[in-house]
């Protein structure tokens, strides 16, 4: 798994282009003061015994604590590596991560899966505003 974490003062999206035929209808959203994880899920991340999901959850929580926010957005972003997991398995991993974060008290959103999105990002110029991790 490869993740580019951002802390965003604003992170908004508008669905632009559907990339998966069976993706449900998607709607725009606006978010303020949130940690955003651009997540690239690789085939090994969805295999039994992988700890990538746990690391995604722990790192998301760590950065949220640093910025004193309880808001997290998970954004599927299959452009950080060459190999990508099966779409259904990747979506299932993200849904489990959302549930785990919600169970820990976070307000969690997932960008519409199966869409290209128009994004509005406003992030501060701070060393903890952009962090790259490979698990």
FENJOKA-V419444 format. One record per residue. N is the residue number from 0. OMEGA is omega as a letter, one per 30 degrees, with the letter a starting at -180 (NA if undefined). Layout:
n omega
N OMEGA
N OMEGA
This chain:
n omega
0 l
1 a
2 l
3 l
4 l
5 l
6 a
7 l
8 l
9 l
10 a
11 l
12 l
13 l
14 a
15 a
16 l
17 a
18 l
19 a
20 a
21 l
22 l
23 l
24 a
25 a
26 l
27 l
28 l
29 a
30 l
31 l
32 a
33 l
34 l
35 l
36 l
37 a
38 l
39 a
40 a
41 a
42 a
43 a
44 a
45 l
46 l
47 l
48 l
49 l
50 a
51 l
52 l
53 l
54 l
55 a
56 a
57 a
58 l
59 l
60 a
61 a
62 l
63 l
64 l
65 a
66 l
67 l
68 l
69 a
70 l
71 l
72 l
73 a
74 l
75 a
76 a
77 a
78 a
79 l
80 a
81 a
82 l
83 a
84 l
85 a
86 a
87 a
88 l
89 l
90 l
91 l
92 l
93 l
94 l
95 l
96 l
97 a
98 l
99 l
100 l
101 l
102 l
103 l
104 a
105 l
106 a
107 l
108 l
109 l
110 a
111 a
112 l
113 l
114 l
115 a
116 l
117 a
118 l
119 a
120 l
121 a
122 l
123 l
124 a
125 a
126 l
127 l
128 l
129 a
130 l
131 l
132 l
133 a
134 NA
